Amino acid sequence: MAYIKIERQNFFHNLSQFLSKTGSKESIGIVLKDNAYGHGLELMAKLSSEFGLTQAVVRTYDEAKEIKKYFEQILVLGDKAIIDDKCSFTLNSLDDIKIAQKGSTVELKVDTGMHRNGISMSQLEEALTLIRDRDLNLKGIMTHNRSADELSSELFWQQKSFEDVRDRVGEFGFKDIRFHSYNSATSLRLGCSDEDMIRLGIGAYGYSELPKIYDSLNLKPVLSLWARKISTRVLKKGERVGYGGTFIAPREMIVSTYDLGYGDGWMRSSTMKPFVTAEGLSILGRVSMDYISLESSKDEVCIVGNALFAGRQIGTISYEIMTQLSEGMDREVV
Ligand SMILES: *Cc1c(COP(=O)(O)O)cnc(C)c1O
């Protein structure tokens, strides 16, 4: 099977870079949703805790339960709120407030312009009243920026709206509420030392999708994808490789089959145009189910060393390359 290498040093390096902006480990919430962006949920939880992080962010309560022992606080983005000593649950709508278990710890998401999740600005007072009436323990108020990674001023009007939310919540009399709105891109663009918590995802794994002029931190990819050799053969000029025989050897070549394919999360689309591996080898022809062919006889080859560059080759972003890597693949910390 193909496998994944996780560079502990690079992960710690990236976390240190953000730590230099927040000033405290406690204010970094490591986002571990989608199998920790393909890196492995439990593995990355463990490494985060070794580094000294105390907070995590996940999508489901099941994910939270799997990593509970590594953290003091876990924010769940997308499940019904129930009572749990470590977890707080995101309220995305008035309905979420109505179905939340009495006494559960919750964080209210306010829609400041992204229009994906969260209550609208005009529902704020109604939501706060409901939260109080239903005896929920309000821990935080949050929002999400829709274009922190684009060259525009939108981030600033969203931040301004969030300031307005902060004032209105203050008038309501809730005490000790935390406010958070920063993802990786926002954390790269703005100062973070006043933030109660940043929700750090992609940046921790080594990527910034920001236009170059914003790139202030030096981040390093944590994950690389490797495949092992199954067999080697010599192709004569004119012989074809793989399903559909779309690759025709232009000359005699030494070609090997490697164990990477759909089952590992490698897409067919990634070979519509010959995909070039981290070592500069073009994948020959189509992915043949669980195998690819390369002009190489090496025992192991690195397919992806940088998910941003790999993504650009096939018209996608680093997130997608990484999150679709199969959960069943071995992940080895180096
Ligand atoms: C995924 C997610 C994040 C992390 O975003 P990155 O761009 O990966 O840093 C932060 N907040 C919320 C609500 C998210 O869903």
The ligand as a Tripos MOL2 file, in Angstrom:
@<TRIPOS>MOLECULE
LIG
   15    15     1     0     0
SMALL
NO_CHARGES

@<TRIPOS>ATOM
      1 C1        -12.0450   24.5520    8.7260 C.3       1 LIG1
      2 C2        -12.3030   25.6990    9.6230 C.ar      1 LIG1
      3 C3        -11.2400   26.4780   10.1160 C.ar      1 LIG1
      4 C4         -9.8050   26.2920    9.6720 C.3       1 LIG1
      5 O1         -9.5990   26.9120    8.4340 O.3       1 LIG1
      6 P1         -8.1510   26.9420    7.7570 P.3       1 LIG1
      7 O2         -8.3480   27.7800    6.5640 O.co2     1 LIG1
      8 O3         -7.8270   25.5330    7.3880 O.co2     1 LIG1
      9 O4         -7.2190   27.4760    8.7610 O.co2     1 LIG1
     10 C5        -11.5500   27.4830   11.0210 C.ar      1 LIG1
     11 N1        -12.8260   27.7100   11.4160 N.ar      1 LIG1
     12 C6        -13.8700   26.9850   10.9440 C.ar      1 LIG1
     13 C7        -15.2390   27.3070   11.4150 C.3       1 LIG1
     14 C8        -13.6430   25.9690   10.0290 C.ar      1 LIG1
     15 O5        -14.6820   25.2700    9.5610 O.3       1 LIG1
@<TRIPOS>BOND
     1     1     2 1
     2     2     3 ar
     3     2    14 ar
     4     3     4 1
     5     3    10 ar
     6     4     5 1
     7     5     6 1
     8     6     7 2
     9     6     8 1
    10     6     9 1
    11    10    11 ar
    12    11    12 ar
    13    12    13 1
    14    12    14 ar
    15    14    15 1
@<TRIPOS>SUBSTRUCTURE
     1 LIG1         1 GROUP 0 **** ****
